[in-house]
Amino acid sequence: MAPTKRRKDENKENVFINSLAEPAKRRRRALNLTSEQLRFEQQRLIQERDTREARERKERQREENERLIAAQQIERFLRGIQADGFTLNTFLMSLFESTEQQISSQTSRFLITHGPEFLATLHEKKASVMQTYTENAAQRVTQKEAKALEQYMRPPDGQTVTDLLESWSLDQVLQNSKELAPTLYGLLEELCVNTGRKSERRDPDLILATVISMLMQARNERANVSQSILCIYLLACGATRSLFEVLHHAGFSSSYSKAIRDIRELKNERLAKVAEIARSRAFMIVWDNINIAFRVEEQRHDSKDHFDNGTTATLIPLYGVGFGDLPLELKQFRRTRLPHIKYRPRDLLPSRDQVLEVEEEMLWQLEEILFQTYPALQARFGGEREALLTVMSIPLHKTEQYPLPAMHIDESSLDGTIDVLETIMGKTLKMSTDDIKRHGIVICAGDQLTVSLLDKASASRRDDSDLFDNFGAWTEGQPGLFHVKLAADRMIANEYWGRPNSPCPWSLWMINTQLARKPISVGWKAKKLTPFRPTWELIVKLSLKAHALDGFRIYSPSDNLDEWAAKVPNYQEIRAVARKVRDELFSSQRVLSLRALPRRDIPLENIIYFNKDALLLHIFAHAIKRGDIGMVINILALWMVMFRGTGSMPKYADALFQVLMNLKSMNPKLREAFLMNWLVNLTGLPNGFKEVDLLQEHHNFWAKIIYTAKGPGRSWDWLGMITMSIFALRDVIRHVKTNYKTPHNGRTHTSPDATHDINTIRGYLQREKLQSYAPDRNGNSAAVPCRDLMAEGVAYSNTARAYKVFRQDATKVRNYGVSNDSSSSEHLDSESMEASQVDAAADSDERVAIDSIGEGDLPEDEDEDDWDGLDQEAVMELISGLCRELDTMGLS
């Protein structure tokens, strides 16, 4: 059947077209003409040919006559100008060089109207002459334009490297080249740009600007603005010296030695800028130790493998604090060696308001886990959710940072800390005693060891009359929150890791095994320090989310969480389920009710304790990211007790207790500056805050890993130079990539999706019914109960040695004299005895229980009636009442 075409009109009848039939071919046909017709056609053709030839002869004759007439006219014109004393050359030169207005106007109009035709005629008449002239003219123009470009590409005398880095722009190079050298620019543009096919992935203008820069540097080595930028860029990217040499000889960048000179000059510029900032703006300092292994392949007596300890530091201008706004009078004078603190029993526990604020955020974060897992819920009910509680937020701002030179000083000792302070303030910032008085208090941030050593250095120099040496008079220690987060992560991992290879159905070791992850050494008795990154991901990124989602599955009206999330009618139901999950699986009060049952489910008890502690860690990290320093303090108040409850982290417990008590007694202006600068935000964007000590750790990473020298070039001189320029080098990388229109950060190194791992944990929890009461579960007998760290920490306050470091000695030293039978040589001088009494009263380490606090120890802002007549039983009853309040709120 022959194929048919589809009908467009259904009402018309079908018409079938046979497409297989071939079309008829066109064929030539012979005309049947008579002899008479042939003779007539021949005559017609002959007549047309004769007519055409006659017309052509007439046209040639006319042209010949015109040529003869023109030749005669030219001949008469030449004889006329010769008669007037001109040659053809002098006449033409006089004509075009005439300054007479009418003649000059006529020649100008001629050139404007007929100039191209005239030049084309000259080229046809004598092409070699015109070619030579054109080349010479172009050479003169390009030389003039190249000289102008050369001056533009040459850095001005006295220009700093910092100004050069900030002012360089490829677009500006291209624009100025077009204005200063239009002929050269047009020629190179014609060579570089393919007008027929334009590339979508590469901008030819960038190639043109780079070529112009390379040509100018080849003309004059000092015309190297772009090359100077690119050589610093190569250094910032870690290019090898051989690559430097190749690209330098190719004219793309300057040499490696030029890059080193620029970095050294940049260091001096930034040192001068930092010293200027120290004398005009309020600032704080953060420092941390850096350990570098120096490896030598061929060791000699003066070159061997060794391990050096040093210190890196950063100066950070204070946000919201003017120069001199923190005078030294705001800081209390230190009279004792130990940090004696006047505290009340209520200071030993978090307040009721703090606990309520934490519980409210616990509920919000549980909802957030559900909404992140099911984005459709966010789309449906996101507008009905209450805003996240903000206790005390740091205003959004962009933090400035100025790294200081690395110091070959081990800051992990008392002498090292003193050397660090003297080096930073005296040698680097060149501040005198008068400068410190004008500036005021300097906040010094660091890890727990740094702040502890700073406190000891302040105590050891508390009686120095020289203000520069009396560190406690002008420094205020600020413990780093990143290291506190590390300690909390280690606390949770060690407490809930469990015994390896135990049949217990739940522990962090079991979860790690279910995920088939590499075994790690964790536990209070482990020989190695708990690794942070694996345990952080296991606790916060995976287990916490899996446990929360499994809790929603258990307490939602449907057995299938996916179905319930798709059909949940309103937000109030989500809120009610989230509250149920918090009360049943994230509250210590639930553990107390479970322990009241006839049979215990120890794995479930451990899971509830873990859920609560892991959620507190998550809240802490989230509060830091959004800059809610008030919520950070709330979590610190809880961890202060929990660290004490572990029995293995007294230093961090003491550090948190000291900083929280200092904040209560601190001058309001100093406290505001302290809190508003406890976090930094280098981007100035929401959710861009991070810890001050983490900033310094990142600084150490770039100095130790990215920009460290190789081989004999690795030295403290190199580190001191490169640490000053780390963030300037990072800015150069961004600047160059932006000019060359390449993405600074791609999407190939984002965090991998954790959905599969979370679902694996959820499936295991559901199969074993681990978050439901099941005392007959297999392996329950092998479970070891975990401690309620909050309750353990509260119990610590009821011991005689509690907070012994911070209690003032109430022992009185009395001189009873000597017995009569004692020799005269044993008699003590009264002045020596008096001095010993003063020293003993100030520095004695006698242990005193809580009930030894008397009227003489009252804080200045406390009422005497609150403390009068307190004995140990009354104090313990007060503490027990606070504990009962915490129990009712589910935290202990």
Secondary structure, 3 states (H helix, E strand, C coil): CCCCCCCCCCCCCCCCCCCCCCCCCCCCCCCCCCHHHHHHHHHHHHHHHHHHHHHHHHHHHHHHHHHHHHHHHHHHHHHHHHHCCCCHHHHHHHHHHCCCHHHHHHHHHHHHHHHHHHHHHHHHHCHHHHHHHHHHHHHHHHHHHHHHHHHHHCCCCCCCHHHHHHHCCHHHHHHHHHHHCHHHHHHHHHHHCCCCCCCCCCCHHHHHHHHHHHHHHHHCCCCCHHHHHHHHHHHHCCCCHHHHHHHHHCCCCCCHHHHHHHHHHHHHHHHHHHHHHHCCCCEEEEEEEEEEEECCCCCECCECCEEEEEEEEEEEECCCCCCCCECHHHCCCCCCCCCCCCCCHHHHCCCHHHHHHHHHHHHHHHHHHHHHHCHHHHHHHHHHCCCCCCCCECCCCCCCCEECCCECCCCCCHHHHHHHHHHHHHHHCCCCHHHHHHHECEEEEECHHHHHHHHHHHHHCCCCCCCCCCHHHCEEEEECHHHHHHHHHHHHHHHHCCCCCCCCCCCHHHHHHHCCCCCCCCCCCCCCCCCHHHHHHHHHHHHHHHHHHHHHHHHCCCCCHHHHHHHCCCHHHHHHHHHHHHHHHCCHHHHHHHHCCCCCCHHHHHHHHHHHHHHHHHHHHHHHHHCEHHHHHHHHHHHHHHHHHHCCCHHHHHHHHHHHHHHHHCCHHHHHHHHHCCEECCCCCCCCCEEHHHHHHHHHHHHHHHCCCCHHHCCHHHHHHHHCCHHHHHHHHHHHHHHCCCCCCCCCCCCCCCHHHHHHHHHHHHHHCCCCCCCCCCCHHHCCCCCCHHHHHHHHCCCCCCCHHHCCCCCCCCCCCCCCCCCHHHCCCHHHHHHHHHHHHHHCCCCCCHHHCCHHHCCCCCCHHHCCCCCHHHHHHHHHHHHHHHHHCCCC
